[in-house]
């Protein structure tokens, strides 16, 4: 298990446990997960922050 930085659909960054092919506190939806964002307290889609920067082309 590794802690990774993730970003919710509203842009909040936080760390979470990310286990490939498994999830203990989130619903897996492909490369995204549906889990509670600790910044706003709502359930949101989250992705690894590294995936988002690669997809958007930002360094």
C-alpha positions in Angstrom: 0.0 0.0 0.0 1.3 3.4 -0.9 0.1 6.9 0.0 -0.2 9.1 -3.1 -1.4 12.6 -3.8 -4.8 12.7 -5.5 -6.9 15.5 -6.8 -10.7 15.7 -6.5 -13.0 16.9 -9.3 -13.0 20.4 -7.6 -9.2 20.7 -7.7 -8.5 19.9 -4.0 -5.2 18.0 -3.4 -4.8 15.5 -0.6 -3.1 12.2 0.1 -4.8 8.8 0.4 -3.9 5.1 0.3 -4.0 3.9 -3.3 -3.8 0.1 -3.8 -3.8 -1.0 -7.5 -6.8 -3.1 -8.4 -8.4 -2.7 -4.9 -10.0 0.0 -2.8 -10.8 0.0 0.9 -12.6 3.3 1.3 -13.6 4.3 -2.2 -15.6 3.0 -5.2 -13.4 2.3 -8.2 -14.4 3.7 -11.5 -11.7 2.9 -14.0 -8.7 5.1 -13.3 -10.8 7.3 -11.0 -12.3 6.6 -7.6 -15.4 8.0 -5.9 -14.4 8.9 -2.3 -14.8 11.6 0.3 -12.7 14.7 -0.1 -11.3 15.9 3.3 -11.0 19.5 2.1 -14.7 20.1 1.4 -16.2 17.0 3.1 -18.2 15.8 0.0 -17.9 12.7 -2.1 -16.2 13.4 -5.4 -14.3 11.7 -8.2 -10.6 11.6 -7.5 -7.6 10.7 -9.6 -3.9 10.5 -8.9 -2.5 14.0 -9.3 0.3 12.7 -11.5 -2.4 11.3 -13.9 -4.1 14.7 -14.1 -0.9 16.7 -14.9 0.1 14.2 -17.5 -3.3 14.3 -19.2 -3.5 18.1 -19.1 0.1 18.5 -20.4 1.2 20.6 -17.4 4.7 20.0 -16.0 
